[in-house]
């Protein structure tokens, strides 16, 4: 694990296709909103910013998945993203995916593995 890793949440806080966990990350000296979710057993994290315009995705606080629980959805534009890797799957994202953040799961927690992200 990287020396500068920080805990985002407990592993038990993320259920497959369930609510995410919001947190912030420093990007180029600015605190940016981010979120973590679990999909098919794997934790993933992204900047909380639509690929179309810089608006946050969640349609209710911590709700990032669509009704099917298969896709991440932008509440503003309806753009769909892969929870596995953040790529744009359809809608107004026009091929621009989410910005992934590096996370690691171990010892019952999800860690952000770099304190300064450079997307």
Secondary structure as GFF3:
##gff-version 3
##sequence-region A 1 119
A	DSSP	beta_strand	6	10	.	.	.	ID=ss1
A	DSSP	three_ten_helix	11	13	.	.	.	ID=ss2
A	DSSP	beta_strand	21	27	.	.	.	ID=ss3
A	DSSP	beta_strand	30	39	.	.	.	ID=ss4
A	DSSP	beta_strand	42	47	.	.	.	ID=ss5
A	DSSP	beta_strand	71	73	.	.	.	ID=ss6
A	DSSP	beta_strand	80	82	.	.	.	ID=ss7
A	DSSP	beta_strand	88	90	.	.	.	ID=ss8
A	DSSP	beta_strand	100	101	.	.	.	ID=ss9
A	DSSP	beta_strand	103	106	.	.	.	ID=ss10
A	DSSP	beta_strand	109	112	.	.	.	ID=ss11
A	DSSP	beta_strand	116	117	.	.	.	ID=ss12
###
